[in-house]
């Protein structure tokens, strides 16, 4: 997955030892908006829905990850994630992640890269929505 894309194989072995397998049947809430955040999830197989109440934010599938911000802080979850089909996940908890970072700083670089990609995508979304609002305002004027 992208967070570990440039991680040497010997380090991946260390990471694999920290991962916990989680199976979520279709319809299961993996975590809800506002829940404490302390882990990242990697989708091995299946599909999840990311939403903010009734507002769909995204669908994620195999090799995608979610909850990555929780590795850096303990803020409440900003969205809910629900399995839309049987989903096999790997969970990485914050405490072991920090221990790994002490020995392998390149893992942190991977996380920063992923978060930067997410931020860039949201900036593009905001710019696109802003342009749509401007266009609608001009059409109504």
C-alpha positions as CSV (number, residue, x, y, z in Angstrom):
1,X,0.0,0.0,0.0
2,X,1.1,3.6,-0.6
3,X,2.1,4.3,3.0
4,X,4.7,1.5,2.8
5,X,5.6,1.9,-0.9
6,X,9.2,2.9,-0.3
7,X,9.8,0.8,2.7
8,X,12.6,-1.9,2.5
9,X,11.4,-5.5,2.7
10,X,13.2,-6.2,6.0
11,X,11.2,-3.3,7.6
12,X,8.0,-4.6,6.1
13,X,8.5,-7.8,8.1
14,X,8.6,-5.7,11.3
15,X,5.5,-3.9,10.2
16,X,3.6,-7.1,9.4
17,X,4.3,-8.4,13.0
18,X,2.4,-5.3,14.3
19,X,-0.7,-5.8,12.1
20,X,-3.9,-7.3,13.5
21,X,-6.3,-9.1,11.1
22,X,-9.9,-7.9,11.3
23,X,-12.9,-9.3,9.4
24,X,-16.0,-7.1,9.0
25,X,-19.2,-8.6,7.5
26,X,-21.3,-6.5,5.1
27,X,-23.1,-3.8,7.0
28,X,-20.8,-3.8,10.0
29,X,-19.7,-0.3,11.4
30,X,-15.9,-0.4,11.6
31,X,-15.9,2.9,13.5
32,X,-18.3,5.8,13.8
33,X,-17.8,9.5,13.5
34,X,-16.7,10.9,16.9
35,X,-15.2,7.6,18.1
36,X,-11.7,7.8,19.5
37,X,-9.1,7.3,16.8
38,X,-6.1,5.2,17.5
39,X,-5.5,3.0,14.5
40,X,-5.1,2.8,10.7
41,X,-6.8,0.2,8.6
42,X,-5.6,-1.4,5.3
43,X,-8.2,-3.1,3.1
44,X,-6.9,-6.5,2.1
45,X,-10.2,-7.5,0.4
46,X,-13.7,-6.1,0.2
47,X,-15.2,-2.6,0.2
48,X,-16.1,0.1,2.7
49,X,-18.2,3.2,2.7
50,X,-16.9,6.4,4.3
51,X,-19.6,8.8,5.2
52,X,-20.5,11.8,7.4
53,X,-24.0,10.8,8.3
54,X,-26.1,10.9,5.2
55,X,-23.2,12.5,3.1
56,X,-21.2,9.9,1.2
57,X,-17.5,10.8,1.2
58,X,-15.9,7.9,-0.5
59,X,-15.9,4.1,-1.3
60,X,-12.6,2.4,-0.7
61,X,-11.5,-1.1,-1.8
62,X,-8.5,-3.4,-1.9
63,X,-5.1,-1.9,-1.0
64,X,-6.8,1.4,0.2
65,X,-6.3,2.6,3.7
66,X,-8.3,4.7,6.1
67,X,-7.9,6.1,9.6
68,X,-4.3,7.2,8.9
69,X,-4.8,10.5,10.7
70,X,-5.4,8.5,13.9
71,X,-1.8,7.4,13.8
72,X,-0.7,11.0,14.4
73,X,-3.2,12.3,16.9
74,X,-5.9,11.1,19.2
75,X,-8.7,13.3,17.8
76,X,-12.1,11.7,17.4
77,X,-12.8,10.1,14.0
78,X,-13.9,12.6,11.4
79,X,-16.2,10.2,9.5
80,X,-17.8,6.8,9.8
81,X,-16.6,3.7,8.0
82,X,-18.9,0.7,7.2
83,X,-18.2,-2.5,5.4
84,X,-20.5,-2.7,2.3
85,X,-19.4,-6.2,1.6
86,X,-17.5,-8.8,3.6
87,X,-14.2,-7.0,4.2
88,X,-10.8,-8.3,5.4
89,X,-8.7,-5.6,7.1
90,X,-5.3,-5.2,8.7
91,X,-5.3,-2.8,11.7
92,X,-2.2,-1.0,12.9
93,X,-2.6,0.6,16.3
94,X,-0.9,3.9,17.2
95,X,1.3,2.8,20.1
96,X,3.2,0.1,18.1
97,X,3.4,2.5,15.2
98,X,5.2,5.0,17.3
99,X,7.6,2.4,18.5
100,X,8.3,1.4,14.9
101,X,8.8,5.1,14.0
102,X,11.6,5.3,16.5
103,X,13.6,2.6,14.7
104,X,12.3,3.3,11.1
105,X,11.7,6.9,10.3
106,X,11.1,6.1,6.6
107,X,7.7,4.8,7.7
108,X,6.8,8.3,8.9
109,X,7.8,9.7,5.5
110,X,5.4,7.3,3.9
111,X,2.6,8.4,6.1
112,X,3.3,12.1,5.4
113,X,3.2,11.4,1.7
114,X,-0.2,9.7,2.0
115,X,-1.6,12.5,4.1
116,X,-0.2,15.1,1.6
117,X,-1.9,13.3,-1.3
118,X,-5.2,13.3,0.6
119,X,-4.9,17.0,1.4
120,X,-4.1,17.8,-2.3
121,X,-7.2,15.9,-3.4
122,X,-9.4,17.8,-0.9
123,X,-7.9,21.2,-2.1
124,X,-8.9,20.2,-5.6
125,X,-12.4,19.2,-4.4
126,X,-12.8,22.6,-2.7
127,X,-11.6,24.5,-5.8
128,X,-14.0,22.5,-8.0
129,X,-16.9,23.2,-5.7
130,X,-16.0,26.8,-5.5
131,X,-16.1,27.1,-9.3
132,X,-19.5,25.4,-9.4
133,X,-20.9,27.8,-6.8
134,X,-19.5,30.8,-8.7
135,X,-21.0,29.5,-12.0
136,X,-24.4,29.0,-10.3
137,X,-24.3,32.5,-8.8
138,X,-23.5,34.0,-12.2
139,X,-26.3,32.1,-13.9
140,X,-28.8,33.3,-11.3
141,X,-27.7,36.9,-11.6
